[in-house]
């Protein structure tokens, strides 16, 4: 008798499972299909992204080769054409446009190019700092101390990536303007900080020796 009840129970369960499957089978198939399509779409996008990134990298390197060969105008055009490239290449290309202008001797245009990058709200802080440093070095050649200060003042705070470069260009601008004490203060900040890069610290030390010598000569001249 118990076997009969067991068989009946199994029949009832089987019938319930069958009804449930018929009810939810379309949803199961739809979900599975969406998973397959989603995975394929993601893989496709990933492949496209990698392909585009490799193409942009190759394009960027070709533009650098043009620059290294002295073809600055062609290099500038090549970098300018990358404004719609993937990843960080458009930003790097914009900065390189300014570099090519500077290499061509077009300092004013180069400064404007760097300033445009720094002023763009979409530019990451790291690139803003780099653009300001590049502009400051060109302004240093023009002897514009006020403009150099404007581009570096916000970068000389402790912890900023560009702090030591900013201190160097600002110290050089003060030195060029004849503000030797102010220049010494900037370069001393560099040499007294163990975190300063060796090349920048070395140049700062040379400036400090020049300043010491210059101040010594001035003192002798007034005696």
N, C-alpha and C positions, 0 to 999 in steps of 0.2 A: 504493500500500500504506500509506503514512504517513497518508493521509486516513482510511483505515478505522480505524487504531489511534487516531487523534485523536477520531473519532466515538465509538468504544467508550469511550474515556477520559471523554468528556463525558457519555455515558450513565450511566457509573458514578457520576460526581460528582453528576449530577442526581438519581440514585436516592438517594445518601447525603444530599443536602440535603433531599429529600422526607421521608426517614425522620426526620431530625433535626427538621424543622419539625413533623411530626406528634407527635413526642415532647415537644417543648418549647413548642408553640403555646399550650396551656392556661396554662402559667406566664407566657408573654409577655402574654397577654390579661389574666390576673389582675393582673400587675404594672401594666399600663397602666390597668386599672380602678381599682386602689388609688391610683395617682397622680392620676387624675381626681377620685375621691371625696375624697382628702386635700386637693387644691387647693380644691375646692368647699367643703369643711368649713372650711378656714382662712379663705377669703374670707367665708364666712358668719359665722364667729366675729368676724372683723375688723369686719364691718358691724355686728354686734350690739354689739360693744364701743364703736364710734364712736357708735352710736345711744344707748346707755346713758350714755355720757360726756356727750353733748350734753344729754340729759334731766336728768342730775344737775347739770350746770352751770346750766341754766335754773332748776332748783329752788333751787339755792344763791343765785342772784341774786334770786329772788323773796323768799326769806327775808331777804336783806339789805335789800330794799326795805321790808319790813314793819318792820324795825329802824329804818331811816332815817325812817320815818313815825311812830316812837314807839310802835309796837305790839310792845313787847318780849316780852310773854308769848306772843303769836302767833308771833313770830319764833323764840323759844326752842323752841316745839313743832315748828315747821317744820324747824329744824336737827336736833332730836332724832330726827325721823323719817327722817333720812338715814343712819342707822347701817349700813344694808346697801347703800349706794350704791357705785358703782364707783370705782376709783382712790383718790386722796387726799382725796376729799370727806368721807368719814366722820370722818377725823381733824380736818380743818378745821372741820367742823360741830360736833364736840365742843368745840373751843376757843371757837367762837362761842356755844355754850350758856353757857359761863362769862361771856363778854362781855355777853350779854343779861341775865344775872342781876345783873351789876355795874351795868349801866345802870338796872336796876330798883331799885337801892339795896340789893340783897341780897348784901352783901359776903361774909358768912360762907359762904353757899351757893356763891358764885362762886369763892371760894378753894378750897373742897372740889372743885369741878368741875375747876379747873385742876390741882390736886394729883392728882386721879384720872388725868388725862391723862399727867402727868409720871411717875406711878408705874407705868403700864401698860408691861409689858416689850415689847409689840408696837409701842409708839410710837417712831418714828424719833428720833434724837438732836436733830435740828433742831427738831422739835415739842416735845420734852421741854424744851428750853431756852426756847422761847417760852412754854410753859405756866408754867414756873418764874418767868419775868420778869413775866408777867401777875399771878401770885399775889403776887409780891414787891411790886409797886406797890400792890396792895390792902392788903397787910400794912403797908406804909409809912404809909398813912392811919390804920391802927390803932395806930401807934407801937410795933409789935412788932419791935425791932431784932434780937433773937435769931432770930426766924422769917425775917426778911429775909436775914440771913446764911446761914441754912440753905438758902434757895432760890437764893442767888447765888454762894456760895463756890466751887462747882465750875465756874462759868461765867467767872470773871475771869482765867483762865489765858490767856496769849498764844495767838493763833490761833483761839480759840473765836469762833464767829459772834456770840454774844450778849455778848461781853466788855465792850464799852463801855456797853451798856444796863445790864449787871449792876453795873459800877463806878458808874454814875450813880445807880441806885436805892440802892445800898449807901452811897454818899457822902451822899445825901440823908437816909438813915436815921440815919447817924452824926451829921449836922448837927442833925437833929430831936431826937436824944437828948442833944445838948450836947457830943458828943465832937468838938470842932472840929479838933483836930490830925489825928485819924484821918480825918475828913471831907476835910480839905485834902489828905491823902495820896492819897485815892481820886480826887479831882477833878484833882489834879496829874498823875496817871497818864494821864488822858484828854487834857488840854491839851498834854502833852509828846509825845504820839504823833501823828505826821502822818497815820496811818491812821484816826484817829477821825472819825466823821461830823461834818459842820459844825454841824448842829443840836445834837448832844450836846455837842460841844466848846464851843459858844457858851454853853449853859446852865451847863456846868462852870465857865467863866470868870466868870460872874455869881456863882456860889456862892463861888468863890475870893475875889472882891472883898468879898462879904458877910462871909466868915470873917475876912479881913484887918481889916475894919472892926470886927468884933466883938472880935477879940483886942486891937486897939488900944484900944478903949473899956475893956476889962477891965484893961489895963495902966495906963491913966490912973486908973482907979478905985482901984487899989491903991497909988498913989503918995502 
